[in-house]
């Protein structure tokens, strides 16, 4: 499983991990995600982090994970 800055940000925002290091985040995600989905979930989280869940200005209103995300900003 790949843990880059996007995967780290999304995993933390979604409440999937409280860890700070890529190694610990990877461990937490590997416990939650079935092995056959490790590569796919990494790619999907990276894509989502680039397109929707930006570090500085997340587009929470347009996010399909908004209902599941404890970090989602309330709609105006």
CHARMM internal coordinates of N, CA and C (Angstrom, degrees):
IC EDIT
DIST 1 N 1 CA 1.4424
DIST 1 CA 1 C 1.5219
ANGL 1 N 1 CA 1 C 107.95
DIST 1 C 2 N 1.3166
ANGL 1 CA 1 C 2 N 115.68
DIHE 1 N 1 CA 1 C 2 N 136.09
DIST 2 N 2 CA 1.4590
ANGL 1 C 2 N 2 CA 121.84
DIHE 1 CA 1 C 2 N 2 CA 179.85
DIST 2 CA 2 C 1.5263
ANGL 2 N 2 CA 2 C 109.02
DIHE 1 C 2 N 2 CA 2 C -92.64
DIST 2 C 3 N 1.3255
ANGL 2 CA 2 C 3 N 116.78
DIHE 2 N 2 CA 2 C 3 N 130.42
DIST 3 N 3 CA 1.4671
ANGL 2 C 3 N 3 CA 120.86
DIHE 2 CA 2 C 3 N 3 CA 175.23
DIST 3 CA 3 C 1.5224
ANGL 3 N 3 CA 3 C 107.70
DIHE 2 C 3 N 3 CA 3 C -122.09
DIST 3 C 4 N 1.3241
ANGL 3 CA 3 C 4 N 115.20
DIHE 3 N 3 CA 3 C 4 N 97.18
DIST 4 N 4 CA 1.4603
ANGL 3 C 4 N 4 CA 120.84
DIHE 3 CA 3 C 4 N 4 CA 174.64
DIST 4 CA 4 C 1.5221
ANGL 4 N 4 CA 4 C 108.28
DIHE 3 C 4 N 4 CA 4 C -103.51
DIST 4 C 5 N 1.3137
ANGL 4 CA 4 C 5 N 117.04
DIHE 4 N 4 CA 4 C 5 N -169.05
DIST 5 N 5 CA 1.4659
ANGL 4 C 5 N 5 CA 120.72
DIHE 4 CA 4 C 5 N 5 CA -177.27
DIST 5 CA 5 C 1.5297
ANGL 5 N 5 CA 5 C 112.20
DIHE 4 C 5 N 5 CA 5 C -62.53
DIST 5 C 6 N 1.3502
ANGL 5 CA 5 C 6 N 117.39
DIHE 5 N 5 CA 5 C 6 N -34.52
DIST 6 N 6 CA 1.4660
ANGL 5 C 6 N 6 CA 121.04
DIHE 5 CA 5 C 6 N 6 CA -179.70
DIST 6 CA 6 C 1.5282
ANGL 6 N 6 CA 6 C 110.87
DIHE 5 C 6 N 6 CA 6 C -70.88
DIST 6 C 7 N 1.3096
ANGL 6 CA 6 C 7 N 116.34
DIHE 6 N 6 CA 6 C 7 N -46.13
DIST 7 N 7 CA 1.4706
ANGL 6 C 7 N 7 CA 120.93
DIHE 6 CA 6 C 7 N 7 CA 179.33
DIST 7 CA 7 C 1.5284
ANGL 7 N 7 CA 7 C 109.52
DIHE 6 C 7 N 7 CA 7 C -62.59
DIST 7 C 8 N 1.3137
ANGL 7 CA 7 C 8 N 117.06
DIHE 7 N 7 CA 7 C 8 N -42.55
DIST 8 N 8 CA 1.4655
ANGL 7 C 8 N 8 CA 120.92
DIHE 7 CA 7 C 8 N 8 CA 178.10
DIST 8 CA 8 C 1.5252
ANGL 8 N 8 CA 8 C 110.56
DIHE 7 C 8 N 8 CA 8 C -59.43
DIST 8 C 9 N 1.3230
ANGL 8 CA 8 C 9 N 116.61
DIHE 8 N 8 CA 8 C 9 N -49.58
DIST 9 N 9 CA 1.4669
ANGL 8 C 9 N 9 CA 121.10
DIHE 8 CA 8 C 9 N 9 CA -178.13
DIST 9 CA 9 C 1.5227
ANGL 9 N 9 CA 9 C 111.27
DIHE 8 C 9 N 9 CA 9 C -60.66
DIST 9 C 10 N 1.3275
ANGL 9 CA 9 C 10 N 117.21
DIHE 9 N 9 CA 9 C 10 N -48.33
DIST 10 N 10 CA 1.4591
ANGL 9 C 10 N 10 CA 120.16
DIHE 9 CA 9 C 10 N 10 CA -178.08
DIST 10 CA 10 C 1.5224
ANGL 10 N 10 CA 10 C 112.20
DIHE 9 C 10 N 10 CA 10 C -67.19
DIST 10 C 11 N 1.3196
ANGL 10 CA 10 C 11 N 117.34
DIHE 10 N 10 CA 10 C 11 N -42.14
DIST 11 N 11 CA 1.4664
ANGL 10 C 11 N 11 CA 120.22
DIHE 10 CA 10 C 11 N 11 CA 179.42
DIST 11 CA 11 C 1.5275
ANGL 11 N 11 CA 11 C 110.37
DIHE 10 C 11 N 11 CA 11 C -60.15
DIST 11 C 12 N 1.3206
ANGL 11 CA 11 C 12 N 116.80
DIHE 11 N 11 CA 11 C 12 N -39.79
DIST 12 N 12 CA 1.4627
ANGL 11 C 12 N 12 CA 120.12
DIHE 11 CA 11 C 12 N 12 CA 178.90
DIST 12 CA 12 C 1.5211
ANGL 12 N 12 CA 12 C 111.37
DIHE 11 C 12 N 12 CA 12 C -72.80
DIST 12 C 13 N 1.3244
ANGL 12 CA 12 C 13 N 118.17
DIHE 12 N 12 CA 12 C 13 N -44.46
DIST 13 N 13 CA 1.4646
ANGL 12 C 13 N 13 CA 120.95
DIHE 12 CA 12 C 13 N 13 CA -179.79
DIST 13 CA 13 C 1.5238
ANGL 13 N 13 CA 13 C 111.80
DIHE 12 C 13 N 13 CA 13 C -63.88
DIST 13 C 14 N 1.3270
ANGL 13 CA 13 C 14 N 116.87
DIHE 13 N 13 CA 13 C 14 N -36.36
DIST 14 N 14 CA 1.4627
ANGL 13 C 14 N 14 CA 120.86
DIHE 13 CA 13 C 14 N 14 CA -179.57
DIST 14 CA 14 C 1.5293
ANGL 14 N 14 CA 14 C 112.43
DIHE 13 C 14 N 14 CA 14 C -80.49
DIST 14 C 15 N 1.3154
ANGL 14 CA 14 C 15 N 116.87
DIHE 14 N 14 CA 14 C 15 N -4.96
DIST 15 N 15 CA 1.4589
ANGL 14 C 15 N 15 CA 120.50
DIHE 14 CA 14 C 15 N 15 CA 179.12
DIST 15 CA 15 C 1.5165
ANGL 15 N 15 CA 15 C 113.55
DIHE 14 C 15 N 15 CA 15 C 76.92
DIST 15 C 16 N 1.3307
ANGL 15 CA 15 C 16 N 117.07
DIHE 15 N 15 CA 15 C 16 N 22.25
DIST 16 N 16 CA 1.4631
ANGL 15 C 16 N 16 CA 121.14
DIHE 15 CA 15 C 16 N 16 CA -179.73
DIST 16 CA 16 C 1.5221
ANGL 16 N 16 CA 16 C 111.74
DIHE 15 C 16 N 16 CA 16 C -82.22
DIST 16 C 17 N 1.3196
ANGL 16 CA 16 C 17 N 116.52
DIHE 16 N 16 CA 16 C 17 N -17.79
DIST 17 N 17 CA 1.4611
ANGL 16 C 17 N 17 CA 122.07
DIHE 16 CA 16 C 17 N 17 CA 179.16
DIST 17 CA 17 C 1.5179
ANGL 17 N 17 CA 17 C 109.41
DIHE 16 C 17 N 17 CA 17 C -155.28
DIST 17 C 18 N 1.3134
ANGL 17 CA 17 C 18 N 114.50
DIHE 17 N 17 CA 17 C 18 N 154.20
DIST 18 N 18 CA 1.4613
ANGL 17 C 18 N 18 CA 120.83
DIHE 17 CA 17 C 18 N 18 CA 171.41
DIST 18 CA 18 C 1.5215
ANGL 18 N 18 CA 18 C 109.34
DIHE 17 C 18 N 18 CA 18 C -112.87
DIST 18 C 19 N 1.3199
ANGL 18 CA 18 C 19 N 115.50
DIHE 18 N 18 CA 18 C 19 N -0.41
DIST 19 N 19 CA 1.4602
ANGL 18 C 19 N 19 CA 121.48
DIHE 18 CA 18 C 19 N 19 CA -177.19
DIST 19 CA 19 C 1.5267
ANGL 19 N 19 CA 19 C 111.08
DIHE 18 C 19 N 19 CA 19 C -69.87
DIST 19 C 20 N 1.3237
ANGL 19 CA 19 C 20 N 115.24
DIHE 19 N 19 CA 19 C 20 N 158.44
DIST 20 N 20 CA 1.4587
ANGL 19 C 20 N 20 CA 121.04
DIHE 19 CA 19 C 20 N 20 CA -179.06
DIST 20 CA 20 C 1.5249
ANGL 20 N 20 CA 20 C 112.96
DIHE 19 C 20 N 20 CA 20 C -111.40
DIST 20 C 21 N 1.3195
ANGL 20 CA 20 C 21 N 117.12
DIHE 20 N 20 CA 20 C 21 N -24.21
DIST 21 N 21 CA 1.4624
ANGL 20 C 21 N 21 CA 118.97
DIHE 20 CA 20 C 21 N 21 CA -177.09
DIST 21 CA 21 C 1.5278
ANGL 21 N 21 CA 21 C 110.56
DIHE 20 C 21 N 21 CA 21 C -94.97
DIST 21 C 22 N 1.3336
ANGL 21 CA 21 C 22 N 116.61
DIHE 21 N 21 CA 21 C 22 N 148.45
DIST 22 N 22 CA 1.4705
ANGL 21 C 22 N 22 CA 119.70
DIHE 21 CA 21 C 22 N 22 CA 178.80
DIST 22 CA 22 C 1.5296
ANGL 22 N 22 CA 22 C 113.20
DIHE 21 C 22 N 22 CA 22 C -56.02
DIST 22 C 23 N 1.3217
ANGL 22 CA 22 C 23 N 116.97
DIHE 22 N 22 CA 22 C 23 N -37.43
DIST 23 N 23 CA 1.4652
ANGL 22 C 23 N 23 CA 120.69
DIHE 22 CA 22 C 23 N 23 CA -179.02
DIST 23 CA 23 C 1.5302
ANGL 23 N 23 CA 23 C 111.59
DIHE 22 C 23 N 23 CA 23 C -64.12
DIST 23 C 24 N 1.3134
ANGL 23 CA 23 C 24 N 116.33
DIHE 23 N 23 CA 23 C 24 N -43.38
DIST 24 N 24 CA 1.4681
ANGL 23 C 24 N 24 CA 119.91
DIHE 23 CA 23 C 24 N 24 CA -179.40
DIST 24 CA 24 C 1.5254
ANGL 24 N 24 CA 24 C 111.42
DIHE 23 C 24 N 24 CA 24 C -73.48
DIST 24 C 25 N 1.3246
ANGL 24 CA 24 C 25 N 116.59
DIHE 24 N 24 CA 24 C 25 N -35.66
DIST 25 N 25 CA 1.4662
ANGL 24 C 25 N 25 CA 120.16
DIHE 24 CA 24 C 25 N 25 CA 176.06
DIST 25 CA 25 C 1.5215
ANGL 25 N 25 CA 25 C 109.27
DIHE 24 C 25 N 25 CA 25 C -64.14
DIST 25 C 26 N 1.3268
ANGL 25 CA 25 C 26 N 116.69
DIHE 25 N 25 CA 25 C 26 N -44.07
DIST 26 N 26 CA 1.4632
ANGL 25 C 26 N 26 CA 121.09
DIHE 25 CA 25 C 26 N 26 CA 177.65
DIST 26 CA 26 C 1.5251
ANGL 26 N 26 CA 26 C 110.36
DIHE 25 C 26 N 26 CA 26 C -57.95
DIST 26 C 27 N 1.2969
ANGL 26 CA 26 C 27 N 116.92
DIHE 26 N 26 CA 26 C 27 N -45.50
DIST 27 N 27 CA 1.4727
ANGL 26 C 27 N 27 CA 121.61
DIHE 26 CA 26 C 27 N 27 CA 179.45
DIST 27 CA 27 C 1.5287
ANGL 27 N 27 CA 27 C 110.77
DIHE 26 C 27 N 27 CA 27 C -59.14
DIST 27 C 28 N 1.3281
ANGL 27 CA 27 C 28 N 116.51
DIHE 27 N 27 CA 27 C 28 N -46.37
DIST 28 N 28 CA 1.4645
ANGL 27 C 28 N 28 CA 120.52
DIHE 27 CA 27 C 28 N 28 CA -179.86
DIST 28 CA 28 C 1.5247
ANGL 28 N 28 CA 28 C 111.41
DIHE 27 C 28 N 28 CA 28 C -62.93
DIST 28 C 29 N 1.3242
ANGL 28 CA 28 C 29 N 116.87
DIHE 28 N 28 CA 28 C 29 N -44.07
DIST 29 N 29 CA 1.4640
ANGL 28 C 29 N 29 CA 120.48
DIHE 28 CA 28 C 29 N 29 CA -179.56
DIST 29 CA 29 C 1.5273
ANGL 29 N 29 CA 29 C 111.58
DIHE 28 C 29 N 29 CA 29 C -66.98
DIST 29 C 30 N 1.3300
ANGL 29 CA 29 C 30 N 116.72
DIHE 29 N 29 CA 29 C 30 N -36.93
DIST 30 N 30 CA 1.4631
ANGL 29 C 30 N 30 CA 120.31
DIHE 29 CA 29 C 30 N 30 CA 179.58
DIST 30 CA 30 C 1.5316
ANGL 30 N 30 CA 30 C 111.06
DIHE 29 C 30 N 30 CA 30 C -65.21
DIST 30 C 31 N 1.3117
ANGL 30 CA 30 C 31 N 116.90
DIHE 30 N 30 CA 30 C 31 N -27.69
DIST 31 N 31 CA 1.4708
ANGL 30 C 31 N 31 CA 120.69
DIHE 30 CA 30 C 31 N 31 CA 176.76
DIST 31 CA 31 C 1.5257
ANGL 31 N 31 CA 31 C 111.40
DIHE 30 C 31 N 31 CA 31 C -74.39
DIST 31 C 32 N 1.3297
ANGL 31 CA 31 C 32 N 116.37
DIHE 31 N 31 CA 31 C 32 N -30.31
DIST 32 N 32 CA 1.4670
ANGL 31 C 32 N 32 CA 121.22
DIHE 31 CA 31 C 32 N 32 CA -176.20
DIST 32 CA 32 C 1.5274
ANGL 32 N 32 CA 32 C 114.13
DIHE 31 C 32 N 32 CA 32 C -89.77
DIST 32 C 33 N 1.3196
ANGL 32 CA 32 C 33 N 116.40
DIHE 32 N 32 CA 32 C 33 N -32.59
DIST 33 N 33 CA 1.4649
ANGL 32 C 33 N 33 CA 121.49
DIHE 32 CA 32 C 33 N 33 CA -172.42
DIST 33 CA 33 C 1.5300
ANGL 33 N 33 CA 33 C 109.56
DIHE 32 C 33 N 33 CA 33 C -105.17
DIST 33 C 34 N 1.3359
ANGL 33 CA 33 C 34 N 117.89
DIHE 33 N 33 CA 33 C 34 N 130.11
DIST 34 N 34 CA 1.4675
ANGL 33 C 34 N 34 CA 120.04
DIHE 33 CA 33 C 34 N 34 CA 176.62
DIST 34 CA 34 C 1.5354
ANGL 34 N 34 CA 34 C 111.11
DIHE 33 C 34 N 34 CA 34 C -58.45
DIST 34 C 35 N 1.3075
ANGL 34 CA 34 C 35 N 116.03
DIHE 34 N 34 CA 34 C 35 N 143.06
DIST 35 N 35 CA 1.4671
ANGL 34 C 35 N 35 CA 123.03
DIHE 34 CA 34 C 35 N 35 CA -175.22
DIST 35 CA 35 C 1.5280
ANGL 35 N 35 CA 35 C 112.97
DIHE 34 C 35 N 35 CA 35 C -50.64
DIST 35 C 36 N 1.3244
ANGL 35 CA 35 C 36 N 117.54
DIHE 35 N 35 CA 35 C 36 N -39.87
DIST 36 N 36 CA 1.4708
ANGL 35 C 36 N 36 CA 120.04
DIHE 35 CA 35 C 36 N 36 CA -176.82
DIST 36 CA 36 C 1.5297
ANGL 36 N 36 CA 36 C 113.07
DIHE 35 C 36 N 36 CA 36 C -67.68
DIST 36 C 37 N 1.3358
ANGL 36 CA 36 C 37 N 117.35
DIHE 36 N 36 CA 36 C 37 N -9.28
DIST 37 N 37 CA 1.4706
ANGL 36 C 37 N 37 CA 121.49
DIHE 36 CA 36 C 37 N 37 CA -179.66
DIST 37 CA 37 C 1.5291
ANGL 37 N 37 CA 37 C 113.54
DIHE 36 C 37 N 37 CA 37 C -109.93
DIST 37 C 38 N 1.3243
ANGL 37 CA 37 C 38 N 118.03
DIHE 37 N 37 CA 37 C 38 N 2.35
DIST 38 N 38 CA 1.4630
ANGL 37 C 38 N 38 CA 120.83
DIHE 37 CA 37 C 38 N 38 CA -175.66
DIST 38 CA 38 C 1.5256
ANGL 38 N 38 CA 38 C 112.82
DIHE 37 C 38 N 38 CA 38 C -56.99
DIST 38 C 39 N 1.3065
ANGL 38 CA 38 C 39 N 117.81
DIHE 38 N 38 CA 38 C 39 N -48.10
DIST 39 N 39 CA 1.4722
ANGL 38 C 39 N 39 CA 120.54
DIHE 38 CA 38 C 39 N 39 CA -178.32
DIST 39 CA 39 C 1.5170
ANGL 39 N 39 CA 39 C 110.28
DIHE 38 C 39 N 39 CA 39 C -67.80
DIST 39 C 40 N 1.3181
ANGL 39 CA 39 C 40 N 116.78
DIHE 39 N 39 CA 39 C 40 N -46.11
DIST 40 N 40 CA 1.4688
ANGL 39 C 40 N 40 CA 120.25
DIHE 39 CA 39 C 40 N 40 CA -179.16
DIST 40 CA 40 C 1.5231
ANGL 40 N 40 CA 40 C 112.07
DIHE 39 C 40 N 40 CA 40 C -60.83
DIST 40 C 41 N 1.3267
ANGL 40 CA 40 C 41 N 117.63
DIHE 40 N 40 CA 40 C 41 N -45.00
DIST 41 N 41 CA 1.4638
ANGL 40 C 41 N 41 CA 119.89
DIHE 40 CA 40 C 41 N 41 CA -177.48
DIST 41 CA 41 C 1.5183
ANGL 41 N 41 CA 41 C 110.69
DIHE 40 C 41 N 41 CA 41 C -65.33
DIST 41 C 42 N 1.3169
ANGL 41 CA 41 C 42 N 117.22
DIHE 41 N 41 CA 41 C 42 N -36.94
DIST 42 N 42 CA 1.4655
ANGL 41 C 42 N 42 CA 120.12
DIHE 41 CA 41 C 42 N 42 CA 176.89
DIST 42 CA 42 C 1.5205
ANGL 42 N 42 CA 42 C 110.60
DIHE 41 C 42 N 42 CA 42 C -60.55
DIST 42 C 43 N 1.3253
ANGL 42 CA 42 C 43 N 116.41
DIHE 42 N 42 CA 42 C 43 N -48.15
DIST 43 N 43 CA 1.4672
ANGL 42 C 43 N 43 CA 120.93
DIHE 42 CA 42 C 43 N 43 CA -179.28
DIST 43 CA 43 C 1.5239
ANGL 43 N 43 CA 43 C 111.36
DIHE 42 C 43 N 43 CA 43 C -64.50
DIST 43 C 44 N 1.3186
ANGL 43 CA 43 C 44 N 117.01
DIHE 43 N 43 CA 43 C 44 N -41.37
DIST 44 N 44 CA 1.4679
ANGL 43 C 44 N 44 CA 120.54
DIHE 43 CA 43 C 44 N 44 CA -179.62
DIST 44 CA 44 C 1.5280
ANGL 44 N 44 CA 44 C 111.85
DIHE 43 C 44 N 44 CA 44 C -66.64
DIST 44 C 45 N 1.3153
ANGL 44 CA 44 C 45 N 117.21
DIHE 44 N 44 CA 44 C 45 N -40.28
DIST 45 N 45 CA 1.4628
ANGL 44 C 45 N 45 CA 120.05
DIHE 44 CA 44 C 45 N 45 CA 178.15
DIST 45 CA 45 C 1.5255
ANGL 45 N 45 CA 45 C 111.27
DIHE 44 C 45 N 45 CA 45 C -67.39
DIST 45 C 46 N 1.3215
ANGL 45 CA 45 C 46 N 117.22
DIHE 45 N 45 CA 45 C 46 N -39.50
DIST 46 N 46 CA 1.4682
ANGL 45 C 46 N 46 CA 120.78
DIHE 45 CA 45 C 46 N 46 CA 176.82
DIST 46 CA 46 C 1.5202
ANGL 46 N 46 CA 46 C 109.86
DIHE 45 C 46 N 46 CA 46 C -61.80
DIST 46 C 47 N 1.3215
ANGL 46 CA 46 C 47 N 117.14
DIHE 46 N 46 CA 46 C 47 N -48.49
DIST 47 N 47 CA 1.4657
ANGL 46 C 47 N 47 CA 121.22
DIHE 46 CA 46 C 47 N 47 CA 179.60
DIST 47 CA 47 C 1.5303
ANGL 47 N 47 CA 47 C 110.50
DIHE 46 C 47 N 47 CA 47 C -59.94
DIST 47 C 48 N 1.3271
ANGL 47 CA 47 C 48 N 116.73
DIHE 47 N 47 CA 47 C 48 N -46.33
DIST 48 N 48 CA 1.4647
ANGL 47 C 48 N 48 CA 121.26
DIHE 47 CA 47 C 48 N 48 CA -178.82
DIST 48 CA 48 C 1.5369
ANGL 48 N 48 CA 48 C 110.78
DIHE 47 C 48 N 48 CA 48 C -63.99
DIST 48 C 49 N 1.3119
ANGL 48 CA 48 C 49 N 116.42
DIHE 48 N 48 CA 48 C 49 N -39.18
DIST 49 N 49 CA 1.4596
ANGL 48 C 49 N 49 CA 120.79
DIHE 48 CA 48 C 49 N 49 CA 178.25
DIST 49 CA 49 C 1.5133
ANGL 49 N 49 CA 49 C 112.92
DIHE 48 C 49 N 49 CA 49 C -65.82
DIST 49 C 50 N 1.3094
ANGL 49 CA 49 C 50 N 116.46
DIHE 49 N 49 CA 49 C 50 N -33.59
DIST 50 N 50 CA 1.4713
ANGL 49 C 50 N 50 CA 120.53
DIHE 49 CA 49 C 50 N 50 CA 178.28
DIST 50 CA 50 C 1.5144
ANGL 50 N 50 CA 50 C 112.20
DIHE 49 C 50 N 50 CA 50 C -76.49
DIST 50 C 51 N 1.3157
ANGL 50 CA 50 C 51 N 117.02
DIHE 50 N 50 CA 50 C 51 N -38.33
DIST 51 N 51 CA 1.4670
ANGL 50 C 51 N 51 CA 121.19
DIHE 50 CA 50 C 51 N 51 CA -171.66
DIST 51 CA 51 C 1.5268
ANGL 51 N 51 CA 51 C 115.24
DIHE 50 C 51 N 51 CA 51 C -95.27
DIST 51 C 52 N 1.3258
ANGL 51 CA 51 C 52 N 117.16
DIHE 51 N 51 CA 51 C 52 N -32.00
DIST 52 N 52 CA 1.4690
ANGL 51 C 52 N 52 CA 119.72
DIHE 51 CA 51 C 52 N 52 CA -172.35
DIST 52 CA 52 C 1.5274
ANGL 52 N 52 CA 52 C 112.36
DIHE 51 C 52 N 52 CA 52 C -123.04
DIST 52 C 53 N 1.3075
ANGL 52 CA 52 C 53 N 116.73
DIHE 52 N 52 CA 52 C 53 N -52.82
DIST 53 N 53 CA 1.4665
ANGL 52 C 53 N 53 CA 121.11
DIHE 52 CA 52 C 53 N 53 CA -172.58
DIST 53 CA 53 C 1.5294
ANGL 53 N 53 CA 53 C 110.70
DIHE 52 C 53 N 53 CA 53 C -95.46
DIST 53 C 54 N 1.3107
ANGL 53 CA 53 C 54 N 114.70
DIHE 53 N 53 CA 53 C 54 N 65.96
DIST 54 N 54 CA 1.4580
ANGL 53 C 54 N 54 CA 122.30
DIHE 53 CA 53 C 54 N 54 CA -178.84
DIST 54 CA 54 C 1.5346
ANGL 54 N 54 CA 54 C 109.97
DIHE 53 C 54 N 54 CA 54 C -64.91
DIST 54 C 55 N 1.3091
ANGL 54 CA 54 C 55 N 116.71
DIHE 54 N 54 CA 54 C 55 N 149.83
DIST 55 N 55 CA 1.4653
ANGL 54 C 55 N 55 CA 120.89
DIHE 54 CA 54 C 55 N 55 CA -178.27
DIST 55 CA 55 C 1.5237
ANGL 55 N 55 CA 55 C 112.22
DIHE 54 C 55 N 55 CA 55 C -61.87
DIST 55 C 56 N 1.3051
ANGL 55 CA 55 C 56 N 116.85
DIHE 55 N 55 CA 55 C 56 N -42.12
DIST 56 N 56 CA 1.4684
ANGL 55 C 56 N 56 CA 120.23
DIHE 55 CA 55 C 56 N 56 CA -175.49
DIST 56 CA 56 C 1.5222
ANGL 56 N 56 CA 56 C 113.76
DIHE 55 C 56 N 56 CA 56 C -94.91
DIST 56 C 57 N 1.3388
ANGL 56 CA 56 C 57 N 116.21
DIHE 56 N 56 CA 56 C 57 N -34.93
DIST 57 N 57 CA 1.4681
ANGL 56 C 57 N 57 CA 119.48
DIHE 56 CA 56 C 57 N 57 CA -177.38
DIST 57 CA 57 C 1.5251
ANGL 57 N 57 CA 57 C 110.56
DIHE 56 C 57 N 57 CA 57 C -135.92
DIST 57 C 58 N 1.3248
ANGL 57 CA 57 C 58 N 117.21
DIHE 57 N 57 CA 57 C 58 N 76.71
DIST 58 N 58 CA 1.4669
ANGL 57 C 58 N 58 CA 118.76
DIHE 57 CA 57 C 58 N 58 CA 178.13
DIST 58 CA 58 C 1.5270
ANGL 58 N 58 CA 58 C 110.27
DIHE 57 C 58 N 58 CA 58 C -65.35
DIST 58 C 59 N 1.3074
ANGL 58 CA 58 C 59 N 115.66
DIHE 58 N 58 CA 58 C 59 N 140.97
DIST 59 N 59 CA 1.4651
ANGL 58 C 59 N 59 CA 121.87
DIHE 58 CA 58 C 59 N 59 CA 179.84
DIST 59 CA 59 C 1.5300
ANGL 59 N 59 CA 59 C 109.01
DIHE 58 C 59 N 59 CA 59 C -94.34
DIST 59 C 60 N 1.3013
ANGL 59 CA 59 C 60 N 115.99
DIHE 59 N 59 CA 59 C 60 N 67.93
DIST 60 N 60 CA 1.4653
ANGL 59 C 60 N 60 CA 121.90
DIHE 59 CA 59 C 60 N 60 CA -174.44
DIST 60 CA 60 C 1.5306
ANGL 60 N 60 CA 60 C 112.69
DIHE 59 C 60 N 60 CA 60 C -59.12
DIST 60 C 61 N 1.3083
ANGL 60 CA 60 C 61 N 117.64
DIHE 60 N 60 CA 60 C 61 N -36.77
DIST 61 N 61 CA 1.4670
ANGL 60 C 61 N 61 CA 120.56
DIHE 60 CA 60 C 61 N 61 CA -178.79
DIST 61 CA 61 C 1.5240
ANGL 61 N 61 CA 61 C 111.75
DIHE 60 C 61 N 61 CA 61 C -64.22
DIST 61 C 62 N 1.3283
ANGL 61 CA 61 C 62 N 117.46
DIHE 61 N 61 CA 61 C 62 N -27.68
DIST 62 N 62 CA 1.4625
ANGL 61 C 62 N 62 CA 121.97
DIHE 61 CA 61 C 62 N 62 CA -178.89
DIST 62 CA 62 C 1.5268
ANGL 62 N 62 CA 62 C 112.49
DIHE 61 C 62 N 62 CA 62 C -97.91
DIST 62 C 63 N 1.3115
ANGL 62 CA 62 C 63 N 117.22
DIHE 62 N 62 CA 62 C 63 N 0.90
DIST 63 N 63 CA 1.4600
ANGL 62 C 63 N 63 CA 121.49
DIHE 62 CA 62 C 63 N 63 CA -172.99
DIST 63 CA 63 C 1.5298
ANGL 63 N 63 CA 63 C 112.08
DIHE 62 C 63 N 63 CA 63 C -84.10
DIST 63 C 64 N 1.3301
ANGL 63 CA 63 C 64 N 115.86
DIHE 63 N 63 CA 63 C 64 N 130.11
DIST 64 N 64 CA 1.4659
ANGL 63 C 64 N 64 CA 121.00
DIHE 63 CA 63 C 64 N 64 CA 178.80
DIST 64 CA 64 C 1.5359
ANGL 64 N 64 CA 64 C 111.52
DIHE 63 C 64 N 64 CA 64 C -73.18
DIST 64 C 65 N 1.3146
ANGL 64 CA 64 C 65 N 117.09
DIHE 64 N 64 CA 64 C 65 N -14.47
DIST 65 N 65 CA 1.4650
ANGL 64 C 65 N 65 CA 121.62
DIHE 64 CA 64 C 65 N 65 CA 179.47
DIST 65 CA 65 C 1.5244
ANGL 65 N 65 CA 65 C 112.49
DIHE 64 C 65 N 65 CA 65 C -98.56
DIST 65 C 66 N 1.3049
ANGL 65 CA 65 C 66 N 116.99
DIHE 65 N 65 CA 65 C 66 N 5.45
DIST 66 N 66 CA 1.4606
ANGL 65 C 66 N 66 CA 123.41
DIHE 65 CA 65 C 66 N 66 CA -175.15
DIST 66 CA 66 C 1.5312
ANGL 66 N 66 CA 66 C 112.66
DIHE 65 C 66 N 66 CA 66 C -50.99
DIST 66 C 67 N 1.3177
ANGL 66 CA 66 C 67 N 117.90
DIHE 66 N 66 CA 66 C 67 N -44.60
DIST 67 N 67 CA 1.4675
ANGL 66 C 67 N 67 CA 121.55
DIHE 66 CA 66 C 67 N 67 CA -178.18
DIST 67 CA 67 C 1.5278
ANGL 67 N 67 CA 67 C 112.91
DIHE 66 C 67 N 67 CA 67 C -67.46
DIST 67 C 68 N 1.3275
ANGL 67 CA 67 C 68 N 116.88
DIHE 67 N 67 CA 67 C 68 N -23.21
DIST 68 N 68 CA 1.4605
ANGL 67 C 68 N 68 CA 121.65
DIHE 67 CA 67 C 68 N 68 CA -178.02
DIST 68 CA 68 C 1.5221
ANGL 68 N 68 CA 68 C 112.81
DIHE 67 C 68 N 68 CA 68 C -97.21
DIST 68 C 69 N 1.3193
ANGL 68 CA 68 C 69 N 116.77
DIHE 68 N 68 CA 68 C 69 N -9.98
DIST 69 N 69 CA 1.4605
ANGL 68 C 69 N 69 CA 121.69
DIHE 68 CA 68 C 69 N 69 CA -169.85
DIST 69 CA 69 C 1.5257
ANGL 69 N 69 CA 69 C 112.25
DIHE 68 C 69 N 69 CA 69 C -94.81
DIST 69 C 70 N 1.3326
ANGL 69 CA 69 C 70 N 117.12
DIHE 69 N 69 CA 69 C 70 N 114.97
DIST 70 N 70 CA 1.4609
ANGL 69 C 70 N 70 CA 119.42
DIHE 69 CA 69 C 70 N 70 CA 178.01
DIST 70 CA 70 C 1.5297
ANGL 70 N 70 CA 70 C 112.90
DIHE 69 C 70 N 70 CA 70 C -68.46
DIST 70 C 71 N 1.3239
ANGL 70 CA 70 C 71 N 117.48
DIHE 70 N 70 CA 70 C 71 N -14.66
DIST 71 N 71 CA 1.4633
ANGL 70 C 71 N 71 CA 121.69
DIHE 70 CA 70 C 71 N 71 CA -179.56
DIST 71 CA 71 C 1.5204
ANGL 71 N 71 CA 71 C 113.09
DIHE 70 C 71 N 71 CA 71 C -96.84
DIST 71 C 72 N 1.3186
ANGL 71 CA 71 C 72 N 117.43
DIHE 71 N 71 CA 71 C 72 N 0.21
DIST 72 N 72 CA 1.4712
ANGL 71 C 72 N 72 CA 120.74
DIHE 71 CA 71 C 72 N 72 CA -176.55
DIST 72 CA 72 C 1.5201
ANGL 72 N 72 CA 72 C 110.80
DIHE 71 C 72 N 72 CA 72 C -60.36
DIST 72 C 73 N 1.3164
ANGL 72 CA 72 C 73 N 114.12
DIHE 72 N 72 CA 72 C 73 N 137.51
DIST 73 N 73 CA 1.4630
ANGL 72 C 73 N 73 CA 119.86
DIHE 72 CA 72 C 73 N 73 CA 177.04
DIST 73 CA 73 C 1.5205
ANGL 73 N 73 CA 73 C 108.55
DIHE 72 C 73 N 73 CA 73 C -81.59
DIST 73 C 74 N 1.3223
ANGL 73 CA 73 C 74 N 117.12
DIHE 73 N 73 CA 73 C 74 N 139.23
DIST 74 N 74 CA 1.4761
ANGL 73 C 74 N 74 CA 119.30
DIHE 73 CA 73 C 74 N 74 CA 179.56
DIST 74 CA 74 C 1.5246
ANGL 74 N 74 CA 74 C 111.34
DIHE 73 C 74 N 74 CA 74 C -63.98
DIST 74 C 75 N 1.3204
ANGL 74 CA 74 C 75 N 115.53
DIHE 74 N 74 CA 74 C 75 N 145.11
DIST 75 N 75 CA 1.4688
ANGL 74 C 75 N 75 CA 120.71
DIHE 74 CA 74 C 75 N 75 CA 178.01
DIST 75 CA 75 C 1.5163
ANGL 75 N 75 CA 75 C 109.39
DIHE 74 C 75 N 75 CA 75 C -68.29
DIST 75 C 76 N 1.3144
ANGL 75 CA 75 C 76 N 114.71
DIHE 75 N 75 CA 75 C 76 N 144.18
DIST 76 N 76 CA 1.4754
ANGL 75 C 76 N 76 CA 119.44
DIHE 75 CA 75 C 76 N 76 CA 178.76
DIST 76 CA 76 C 1.4913
ANGL 76 N 76 CA 76 C 111.09
DIHE 75 C 76 N 76 CA 76 C -84.18
END
COOR INIT
IC SEED 1 N 1 CA 1 C
IC BUILD
